[in-house]
């Protein structure tokens, strides 16, 4: 059975916390430094693999829009898996989105990140 525990952001693993801080300010170089060499990012059913593709995704994702990001929740699934829910508000279609960032960690780096709509 999976145990979900609500967490304040300061109790997230440093890797997750610092990745999100860099990602929010669109610092792809710093954000990608928290990814494993063979990391996989899945966003809107698109998959990006390895250092070059994941860096390009982090650099370009949402760059055509202006938006704000607010963390609205976080929980630990197990020692290697964490979920952070964020609310985006901006100039993209629909104007508001709640997304889950599902992290899988390996050796203190992000091995996989799945970005998906937060269940209603």
OpenMM code with the backbone's topology and positions (N, CA, C; nanometers):
from openmm import Vec3, app, unit

residues = "UNK UNK UNK UNK UNK UNK UNK UNK UNK UNK UNK UNK UNK UNK UNK UNK UNK UNK UNK UNK UNK UNK UNK UNK UNK UNK UNK UNK UNK UNK UNK UNK UNK UNK UNK UNK UNK UNK UNK UNK UNK UNK UNK UNK UNK UNK UNK UNK UNK UNK UNK UNK UNK UNK UNK UNK UNK UNK UNK UNK UNK UNK UNK UNK UNK UNK UNK UNK UNK UNK UNK UNK UNK UNK UNK UNK UNK UNK UNK UNK UNK UNK UNK UNK UNK UNK UNK UNK UNK UNK UNK UNK UNK UNK UNK UNK UNK UNK UNK UNK UNK UNK UNK UNK UNK UNK UNK UNK UNK UNK UNK UNK UNK UNK UNK UNK UNK UNK UNK UNK".split()
positions = [
    Vec3(0.0843, -0.1190, 0.0000),
    Vec3(0.0000, 0.0000, 0.0000),
    Vec3(0.0877, 0.1238, 0.0000),
    Vec3(0.0519, 0.2205, -0.0811),
    Vec3(0.1264, 0.3454, -0.0895),
    Vec3(0.0784, 0.4408, 0.0182),
    Vec3(0.1723, 0.4998, 0.0877),
    Vec3(0.1409, 0.5959, 0.1927),
    Vec3(0.1649, 0.7361, 0.1384),
    Vec3(0.0618, 0.8175, 0.1327),
    Vec3(0.0755, 0.9556, 0.0882),
    Vec3(0.0750, 1.0460, 0.2108),
    Vec3(0.1768, 1.1264, 0.2230),
    Vec3(0.1892, 1.2169, 0.3361),
    Vec3(0.2061, 1.3591, 0.2826),
    Vec3(0.1176, 1.4485, 0.3221),
    Vec3(0.1282, 1.5879, 0.2795),
    Vec3(0.2525, 1.6494, 0.3421),
    Vec3(0.3274, 1.7229, 0.2625),
    Vec3(0.4530, 1.7807, 0.3099),
    Vec3(0.4635, 1.9279, 0.2739),
    Vec3(0.5207, 2.0081, 0.3635),
    Vec3(0.5586, 2.1429, 0.3220),
    Vec3(0.6796, 2.1315, 0.2290),
    Vec3(0.6966, 2.2268, 0.1407),
    Vec3(0.8025, 2.2168, 0.0400),
    Vec3(0.9418, 2.2054, 0.1005),
    Vec3(0.9632, 2.2609, 0.2208),
    Vec3(1.0971, 2.2525, 0.2795),
    Vec3(1.1338, 2.1114, 0.3241),
    Vec3(1.0379, 2.0176, 0.3251),
    Vec3(1.0674, 1.8792, 0.3602),
    Vec3(1.0832, 1.7896, 0.2377),
    Vec3(1.0717, 1.8479, 0.1190),
    Vec3(1.0995, 1.7722, -0.0026),
    Vec3(1.2494, 1.7468, -0.0124),
    Vec3(1.2892, 1.6427, -0.0844),
    Vec3(1.4334, 1.6223, -0.1049),
    Vec3(1.4954, 1.7463, -0.1700),
    Vec3(1.6167, 1.7766, -0.1346),
    Vec3(1.6865, 1.8932, -0.1878),
    Vec3(1.6861, 1.8930, -0.3400),
    Vec3(1.7077, 1.7776, -0.4003),
    Vec3(1.7096, 1.7668, -0.5469),
    Vec3(1.5788, 1.8160, -0.6069),
    Vec3(1.4670, 1.7727, -0.5519),
    Vec3(1.3350, 1.8117, -0.6029),
    Vec3(1.3122, 1.9607, -0.5794),
    Vec3(1.3410, 2.0054, -0.4600),
    Vec3(1.3188, 2.1458, -0.4231),
    Vec3(1.4011, 2.2399, -0.5119),
    Vec3(1.5279, 2.2084, -0.5312),
    Vec3(1.6145, 2.2963, -0.6094),
    Vec3(1.5844, 2.2860, -0.7594),
    Vec3(1.5464, 2.1671, -0.8065),
    Vec3(1.5034, 2.1545, -0.9462),
    Vec3(1.3840, 2.2455, -0.9717),
    Vec3(1.2826, 2.2377, -0.8852),
    Vec3(1.1625, 2.3191, -0.9043),
    Vec3(1.1934, 2.4681, -0.8973),
    Vec3(1.2795, 2.5077, -0.8056),
    Vec3(1.3156, 2.6497, -0.7948),
    Vec3(1.3784, 2.6985, -0.9252),
    Vec3(1.4657, 2.6193, -0.9838),
    Vec3(1.5293, 2.6576, -1.1104),
    Vec3(1.4286, 2.6532, -1.2251),
    Vec3(1.3451, 2.5522, -1.2260),
    Vec3(1.2460, 2.5360, -1.3338),
    Vec3(1.1466, 2.6524, -1.3345),
    Vec3(1.1028, 2.6962, -1.2179),
    Vec3(1.0057, 2.8052, -1.2073),
    Vec3(1.0609, 2.9346, -1.2667),
    Vec3(1.1905, 2.9592, -1.2492),
    Vec3(1.2500, 3.0816, -1.3042),
    Vec3(1.3094, 3.0577, -1.4433),
    Vec3(1.2795, 2.9420, -1.4989),
    Vec3(1.3200, 2.9041, -1.6354),
    Vec3(1.4716, 2.9019, -1.6541),
    Vec3(1.5401, 2.8505, -1.5532),
    Vec3(1.6847, 2.8321, -1.5588),
    Vec3(1.7109, 2.6853, -1.5958),
    Vec3(1.7071, 2.6571, -1.7265),
    Vec3(1.7190, 2.5191, -1.7750),
    Vec3(1.8540, 2.4573, -1.7408),
    Vec3(1.9591, 2.5367, -1.7416),
    Vec3(2.0914, 2.4840, -1.7097),
    Vec3(2.0986, 2.4296, -1.5681),
    Vec3(2.0507, 2.5094, -1.4728),
    Vec3(2.0518, 2.4645, -1.3339),
    Vec3(1.9536, 2.3500, -1.3134),
    Vec3(1.8324, 2.3616, -1.3678),
    Vec3(1.7325, 2.2550, -1.3524),
    Vec3(1.7849, 2.1228, -1.4068),
    Vec3(1.8477, 2.1263, -1.5228),
    Vec3(1.8954, 2.0010, -1.5823),
    Vec3(2.0121, 1.9412, -1.5049),
    Vec3(2.0812, 2.0203, -1.4232),
    Vec3(2.1917, 1.9664, -1.3432),
    Vec3(2.1424, 1.8688, -1.2359),
    Vec3(2.0119, 1.8683, -1.2083),
    Vec3(1.9552, 1.7761, -1.1093),
    Vec3(1.9022, 1.6485, -1.1729),
    Vec3(1.9213, 1.6348, -1.3044),
    Vec3(1.8743, 1.5165, -1.3768),
    Vec3(1.9871, 1.4161, -1.3957),
    Vec3(1.9523, 1.2877, -1.3857),
    Vec3(2.0477, 1.1825, -1.4180),
    Vec3(2.0818, 1.1911, -1.5664),
    Vec3(2.1970, 1.1402, -1.6037),
    Vec3(2.2418, 1.1433, -1.7440),
    Vec3(2.1388, 1.0801, -1.8376),
    Vec3(2.0723, 0.9750, -1.7921),
    Vec3(1.9738, 0.9032, -1.8745),
    Vec3(1.8298, 0.9373, -1.8344),
    Vec3(1.8102, 1.0543, -1.7784),
    Vec3(1.6772, 1.0946, -1.7292),
    Vec3(1.5735, 1.0947, -1.8409),
    Vec3(1.4487, 1.0735, -1.7972),
    Vec3(1.3333, 1.0762, -1.8871),
    Vec3(1.2340, 1.1769, -1.8308),
    Vec3(1.1843, 1.2653, -1.9175),
    Vec3(1.0763, 1.3565, -1.8802),
    Vec3(0.9593, 1.3285, -1.9724),
    Vec3(0.8422, 1.3098, -1.9135),
    Vec3(0.7195, 1.2897, -1.9901),
    Vec3(0.6278, 1.4069, -1.9582),
    Vec3(0.5826, 1.4766, -2.0632),
    Vec3(0.4931, 1.5910, -2.0473),
    Vec3(0.3907, 1.5877, -2.1598),
    Vec3(0.2633, 1.5894, -2.1255),
    Vec3(0.1562, 1.5889, -2.2247),
    Vec3(0.1759, 1.4767, -2.3264),
    Vec3(0.2088, 1.3588, -2.2783),
    Vec3(0.2281, 1.2397, -2.3613),
    Vec3(0.3465, 1.2491, -2.4576),
    Vec3(0.4340, 1.3473, -2.4398),
    Vec3(0.5595, 1.3532, -2.5144),
    Vec3(0.6708, 1.3092, -2.4208),
    Vec3(0.7648, 1.2313, -2.4739),
    Vec3(0.8742, 1.1797, -2.3929),
    Vec3(1.0058, 1.2363, -2.4417),
    Vec3(1.0866, 1.2824, -2.3472),
    Vec3(1.2184, 1.3390, -2.3745),
    Vec3(1.3196, 1.2547, -2.2978),
    Vec3(1.4227, 1.2090, -2.3672),
    Vec3(1.5193, 1.1170, -2.3060),
    Vec3(1.6612, 1.1716, -2.3170),
    Vec3(1.7361, 1.1538, -2.2100),
    Vec3(1.8773, 1.1898, -2.2119),
    Vec3(1.9017, 1.3382, -2.1933),
    Vec3(2.0272, 1.3721, -2.1769),
    Vec3(2.0694, 1.5068, -2.1415),
    Vec3(2.0250, 1.6121, -2.2433),
    Vec3(2.0441, 1.5887, -2.3726),
    Vec3(2.0123, 1.6903, -2.4727),
    Vec3(1.8620, 1.7152, -2.4843),
    Vec3(1.7836, 1.6084, -2.4938),
    Vec3(1.6387, 1.6252, -2.5100),
    Vec3(1.5744, 1.6861, -2.3864),
    Vec3(1.6158, 1.6411, -2.2676),
    Vec3(1.5544, 1.6954, -2.1458),
    Vec3(1.5938, 1.8413, -2.1260),
    Vec3(1.7181, 1.8766, -2.1588),
    Vec3(1.7597, 2.0168, -2.1499),
    Vec3(1.6762, 2.1027, -2.2452),
    Vec3(1.6603, 2.0575, -2.3685),
    Vec3(1.5813, 2.1329, -2.4663),
    Vec3(1.4375, 2.1503, -2.4182),
    Vec3(1.3802, 2.0449, -2.3604),
    Vec3(1.2445, 2.0556, -2.3062),
    Vec3(1.2399, 2.1616, -2.1963),
    Vec3(1.3326, 2.1541, -2.1014),
    Vec3(1.3324, 2.2496, -1.9904),
    Vec3(1.3543, 2.3927, -2.0386),
    Vec3(1.4326, 2.4091, -2.1413),
    Vec3(1.4603, 2.5416, -2.1971),
    Vec3(1.3374, 2.5989, -2.2690),
    Vec3(1.2659, 2.5134, -2.3425),
    Vec3(1.1615, 2.5612, -2.4328),
    Vec3(1.0183, 2.5494, -2.3806),
    Vec3(0.9927, 2.4618, -2.2848),
    Vec3(0.8556, 2.4354, -2.2397),
    Vec3(0.7878, 2.5620, -2.1890),
    Vec3(0.6773, 2.5959, -2.2506),
    Vec3(0.5984, 2.7103, -2.2063),
    Vec3(0.6584, 2.8451, -2.2371),
    Vec3(0.7670, 2.8489, -2.3145),
    Vec3(0.8356, 2.9768, -2.3379),
    Vec3(0.7512, 3.0762, -2.4173),
    Vec3(0.6497, 3.0279, -2.4857),
    Vec3(0.5645, 3.1187, -2.5627),
    Vec3(0.4556, 3.1844, -2.4773),
    Vec3(0.4487, 3.1464, -2.3497),
    Vec3(0.3447, 3.1997, -2.2608),
    Vec3(0.4063, 3.2716, -2.1414),
    Vec3(0.3263, 3.3582, -2.0823),
    Vec3(0.3608, 3.4161, -1.9529),
    Vec3(0.2719, 3.3482, -1.8501),
    Vec3(0.3303, 3.3088, -1.7380),
    Vec3(0.2507, 3.2419, -1.6351),
    Vec3(0.3219, 3.2473, -1.5004),
    Vec3(0.2425, 3.2274, -1.3976),
    Vec3(0.2955, 3.2160, -1.2627),
    Vec3(0.2787, 3.0720, -1.2167),
    Vec3(0.3618, 3.0321, -1.1229),
    Vec3(0.3600, 2.8962, -1.0711),
    Vec3(0.3485, 2.9016, -0.9194),
    Vec3(0.2550, 2.8241, -0.8658),
    Vec3(0.2381, 2.8170, -0.7209),
    Vec3(0.2292, 2.6704, -0.6793),
    Vec3(0.3142, 2.6308, -0.5855),
    Vec3(0.3058, 2.4941, -0.5335),
    Vec3(0.1850, 2.4855, -0.4416),
    Vec3(0.0956, 2.3904, -0.4689),
    Vec3(-0.0252, 2.3765, -0.3881),
    Vec3(-0.0281, 2.2485, -0.3057),
    Vec3(0.0675, 2.1596, -0.3283),
    Vec3(0.0704, 2.0364, -0.2511),
    Vec3(0.1963, 1.9570, -0.2808),
    Vec3(0.2267, 1.8645, -0.1925),
    Vec3(0.3404, 1.7748, -0.2111),
    Vec3(0.3229, 1.6549, -0.1217),
    Vec3(0.3648, 1.5395, -0.1716),
    Vec3(0.3648, 1.4220, -0.0853),
    Vec3(0.4717, 1.3217, -0.1274),
    Vec3(0.5106, 1.2438, -0.0296),
    Vec3(0.6084, 1.1375, -0.0481),
    Vec3(0.5307, 1.0102, -0.0771),
    Vec3(0.5664, 0.9418, -0.1853),
    Vec3(0.5069, 0.8123, -0.2159),
    Vec3(0.5887, 0.7038, -0.1459),
    Vec3(0.7191, 0.7087, -0.1651),
    Vec3(0.8150, 0.6225, -0.0953),
    Vec3(0.9500, 0.6926, -0.1013),
    Vec3(1.0561, 0.6263, -0.0606),
    Vec3(1.1868, 0.6930, -0.0537),
    Vec3(1.2344, 0.7491, -0.1872),
    Vec3(1.1910, 0.6917, -0.2980),
    Vec3(1.2401, 0.7343, -0.4287),
    Vec3(1.1369, 0.8114, -0.5114),
    Vec3(1.0135, 0.8197, -0.4635),
    Vec3(0.9064, 0.8801, -0.5436),
    Vec3(0.8344, 0.9901, -0.4654),
    Vec3(0.8221, 1.1052, -0.5319),
    Vec3(0.7623, 1.2237, -0.4711),
    Vec3(0.6711, 1.2894, -0.5727),
    Vec3(0.5633, 1.3497, -0.5261),
    Vec3(0.4706, 1.4197, -0.6144),
    Vec3(0.4530, 1.5622, -0.5629),
    Vec3(0.4692, 1.6580, -0.6534),
    Vec3(0.4487, 1.7980, -0.6194),
    Vec3(0.3396, 1.8511, -0.7122),
    Vec3(0.2361, 1.9090, -0.6538),
    Vec3(0.1267, 1.9659, -0.7323),
    Vec3(0.1486, 2.1158, -0.7431),
    Vec3(0.1400, 2.1658, -0.8674),
    Vec3(0.1575, 2.3085, -0.8912),
    Vec3(0.0373, 2.3621, -0.9680),
    Vec3(0.0094, 2.4877, -0.9438),
    Vec3(-0.0995, 2.5578, -1.0138),
    Vec3(-0.0340, 2.6635, -1.1013),
    Vec3(-0.0607, 2.6537, -1.2318),
    Vec3(-0.0113, 2.7525, -1.3269),
    Vec3(-0.1259, 2.8435, -1.3652),
    Vec3(-0.1007, 2.9721, -1.3728),
    Vec3(-0.2005, 3.0689, -1.4191),
    Vec3(-0.1298, 3.1616, -1.5169),
    Vec3(-0.1880, 3.1755, -1.6377),
    Vec3(-0.1204, 3.2597, -1.7345),
    Vec3(-0.1922, 3.2734, -1.8666),
    Vec3(-0.1137, 3.3021, -1.9692),
    Vec3(-0.1671, 3.3354, -2.1006),
    Vec3(-0.1831, 3.2143, -2.1921),
    Vec3(-0.1681, 3.0949, -2.1420),
    Vec3(-0.1856, 2.9734, -2.2223),
    Vec3(-0.3348, 2.9399, -2.2337),
    Vec3(-0.3731, 2.8569, -2.3318),
    Vec3(-0.5151, 2.8208, -2.3476),
    Vec3(-0.5732, 2.7648, -2.2171),
    Vec3(-0.6869, 2.8156, -2.1771),
    Vec3(-0.7496, 2.7744, -2.0519),
    Vec3(-0.7115, 2.8619, -1.9343),
    Vec3(-0.5923, 2.9205, -1.9374),
    Vec3(-0.5511, 3.0179, -1.8376),
    Vec3(-0.5080, 2.9647, -1.7030),
    Vec3(-0.5571, 2.8456, -1.6636),
    Vec3(-0.5213, 2.7868, -1.5338),
    Vec3(-0.5052, 2.6362, -1.5525),
    Vec3(-0.4029, 2.5822, -1.4887),
    Vec3(-0.3826, 2.4366, -1.4920),
    Vec3(-0.3258, 2.3916, -1.3587),
    Vec3(-0.3720, 2.2770, -1.3121),
    Vec3(-0.3123, 2.2130, -1.1945),
    Vec3(-0.2426, 2.0879, -1.2436),
    Vec3(-0.1130, 2.0815, -1.2162),
    Vec3(-0.0312, 1.9723, -1.2658),
    Vec3(0.0390, 1.9014, -1.1521),
    Vec3(0.0552, 1.7699, -1.1676),
    Vec3(0.1374, 1.6920, -1.0765),
    Vec3(0.2727, 1.6689, -1.1419),
    Vec3(0.3776, 1.7005, -1.0691),
    Vec3(0.5133, 1.6680, -1.1108),
    Vec3(0.5510, 1.5435, -1.0310),
    Vec3(0.5592, 1.4306, -1.0984),
    Vec3(0.5880, 1.3015, -1.0332),
    Vec3(0.7352, 1.2682, -1.0542),
    Vec3(0.8098, 1.2733, -0.9465),
    Vec3(0.9540, 1.2530, -0.9504),
    Vec3(0.9908, 1.1118, -0.9085),
    Vec3(1.0837, 1.0517, -0.9827),
    Vec3(1.1487, 0.9269, -0.9418),
    Vec3(1.2969, 0.9592, -0.9276),
    Vec3(1.3502, 0.9376, -0.8089),
    Vec3(1.4894, 0.9705, -0.7803),
    Vec3(1.5763, 0.8455, -0.7817),
    Vec3(1.7006, 0.8654, -0.8232),
    Vec3(1.8006, 0.7590, -0.8185),
    Vec3(1.9341, 0.8252, -0.7887),
    Vec3(2.0000, 0.7780, -0.6849),
    Vec3(2.1309, 0.8329, -0.6466),
    Vec3(2.1274, 0.9846, -0.6336),
    Vec3(2.0248, 1.0369, -0.5684),
    Vec3(2.0073, 1.1796, -0.5397),
    Vec3(1.9893, 1.2648, -0.6654),
    Vec3(1.9562, 1.2018, -0.7781),
    Vec3(1.9249, 1.2745, -0.9004),
    Vec3(1.7866, 1.2338, -0.9499),
    Vec3(1.7290, 1.3144, -1.0353),
    Vec3(1.5977, 1.2842, -1.0915),
    Vec3(1.6180, 1.1906, -1.2110),
    Vec3(1.5665, 1.0686, -1.1978),
    Vec3(1.5763, 0.9703, -1.3049),
    Vec3(1.4584, 0.9826, -1.4002),
    Vec3(1.3417, 1.0202, -1.3440),
    Vec3(1.2227, 1.0352, -1.4265),
    Vec3(1.1338, 1.1440, -1.3671),
    Vec3(1.0741, 1.2210, -1.4567),
    Vec3(0.9771, 1.3223, -1.4178),
    Vec3(0.8596, 1.3102, -1.5123),
    Vec3(0.7420, 1.2860, -1.4570),
    Vec3(0.6186, 1.2803, -1.5349),
    Vec3(0.5336, 1.3987, -1.4923),
    Vec3(0.4982, 1.4822, -1.5894),
    Vec3(0.4137, 1.5994, -1.5635),
    Vec3(0.2776, 1.5676, -1.6210),
    Vec3(0.1757, 1.5672, -1.5345),
    Vec3(0.0420, 1.5278, -1.5774),
    Vec3(-0.0622, 1.6138, -1.5076),
    Vec3(-0.1807, 1.6196, -1.5661),
    Vec3(-0.2906, 1.6920, -1.5022),
    Vec3(-0.3173, 1.6333, -1.3650),
    Vec3(-0.3410, 1.7202, -1.2695),
    Vec3(-0.3765, 1.6782, -1.1341),
    Vec3(-0.5201, 1.6258, -1.1383),
    Vec3(-0.5449, 1.5078, -1.0811),
    Vec3(-0.6819, 1.4570, -1.0821),
    Vec3(-0.7781, 1.5490, -1.0070),
    Vec3(-0.8933, 1.5666, -1.0628),
    Vec3(-0.9940, 1.6562, -1.0017),
    Vec3(-1.0499, 1.5989, -0.8747),
] * unit.nanometer
topology = app.Topology()
chain = topology.addChain("A")
for resn in residues:
    res = topology.addResidue(resn, chain)
    for name in ("N", "CA", "C"):
        topology.addAtom(name, app.Element.getBySymbol(name[0]), res)
